[in-house]
Amino acid sequence: MPRTKQFCEEEILNRAMELFWEKGFHATSMQDLVSHLGINRASLYDTFGGKEELFAKAFAHYRKNTGGWLQQLFDGEPSVKMGFEKLFDKAIEEAANDKCRKGCFVVNTTTELIPGNEKMLQAILDNKETVENLFIDHVQKGIDTGELSPSKNAQEIGLMLFALYNGIQVLAKVDPDPDKLQKVVNSALSVLD
């Protein structure tokens, strides 16, 4: 008779995501996972597969749980400029409060595993395309409503701001000084004027 699982899979994915996010894929051992997750090795393998499979599931879990907040932020802000200001303010605030300097899980995964991990590359490319399109659409909204000049190129600006957002995540891991990060953001957001 099969044994009943004594744990919540979603909670285990949350905890695995947190550990991978803090330590990275390579620095997290199976023993780290067993200890941190509080389940035995056999249950871990039976439920999630090996370390790579668990990492991929934790990454997908992260995307699922965080995917809607950016759309909600942009949809809830009638001013395109204010939408981007709020986005970057949130990134800077999170960086300043991140005592472990763990940064962004997606950015960390990209810099740690790409190139070299084709399976994760596709998930990262999917995420990149989704978020880039949100940025581009938000800029286009400003052009369509007349907030931004019709001479602005939504795709170019959206891609540049997406690159800046990712760059801020990396810079903040090295130097999370809010004043420095804000100066970079202010300069970049002047493209919307």
MOFENSUL-V670688 format. One record per pair of residues at least 4 apart in sequence whose ideal C-beta (glycine too) atoms are under 8 Angstrom apart, sorted by the first residue. I is the first residue (numbers start at 1). GAP is how many residues later the second one is. Records with the same first field share a line. If there is no record, write none. Layout:
I: GAP  GAP
//
This chain:
5: 4  38  42
6: 33
7: 4  5  30  31  32  36
8: 4
9: 4  38
10: 4  51
11: 4
12: 4  25  27  35  36
13: 4  44  45  48
14: 4  47
15: 4  21  22  23
16: 4  17  20  21  32  38  39  41  42
17: 4  41  42  44  45  88
18: 4
19: 4  9  13  14  17  18
20: 4  5  8  35  38  39  85
21: 41  81  84  87
22: 78  80
23: 4  5  9
24: 4  84  88
25: 26  30  84  87  88
26: 86
28: 4  5  23
29: 4
30: 4  11  14  21
31: 4
32: 4
33: 4  11  18  21
34: 5  6  7  10
37: 7
39: 4  5  8
40: 4
41: 4
42: 4
43: 4
44: 4  10
45: 4  5
48: 5  6  9
49: 4  5  8
50: 4
51: 4
52: 4  67
53: 4
54: 4
55: 4  65
56: 4  63  64  67
57: 4
58: 4
59: 4  46  47  50  61  64
60: 4  63
61: 4
62: 4  43  44
63: 4  43  60  64
67: 4  63
68: 4
69: 4
70: 4  17  61  64
71: 4  63
72: 4
73: 4  10  13  14  17
74: 9  13  60  63  64  67
77: 5  6  9
78: 4
79: 4  68
80: 4  58  59  61  62  65  67  68  112
81: 4  61  66  108  111
82: 4
83: 4  55
84: 4  54  77  105  108
85: 4  104
86: 4
87: 4  78
88: 4  76  77  80  97  101
89: 4
90: 4
91: 4  74  77  78  81  90
92: 4  76  80  86  89  90  93
93: 4  85
94: 4
95: 8  73  74  77  78  81  83  86
96: 80  82
98: 4  5  74  78
101: 71  72  75
102: 6  71
103: 4  5  66  67  69  70
104: 4  62  65
105: 4
106: 4  18  21
107: 4  59  62  63
108: 4
109: 4  5  11  15
110: 4  14
111: 59
113: 4  7  8
114: 6  7  10
115: 6
117: 4
118: 4
119: 4
120: 4
121: 4
122: 4
123: 4
124: 4
125: 4
126: 4
127: 4
128: 4  34
129: 4
130: 4
131: 4  31
132: 4  26  27  30
133: 4  25
134: 4
135: 4  23  24  26  27  30
136: 4  18  19  21  22  23
137: 4  17  21
138: 4  20
139: 4  9  13  15  18  19  22  53
140: 4  14  18
141: 4
142: 5  6  10  50
143: 4  5  6  7  9  11
148: 4  44
152: 5  40
153: 4
154: 4
155: 4
156: 4
157: 4  34  35
158: 4
159: 4
160: 4  28  31
161: 4  27  28  30
162: 4
163: 4
164: 4  20  21  24
165: 4
166: 4
167: 4
168: 4  13  16  17
169: 4
170: 4
171: 4  10  13
172: 4  9
175: 5
176: 5
177: 4
178: 4
179: 4
180: 4
181: 4
182: 4
183: 4
184: 4
185: 4
186: 4
//
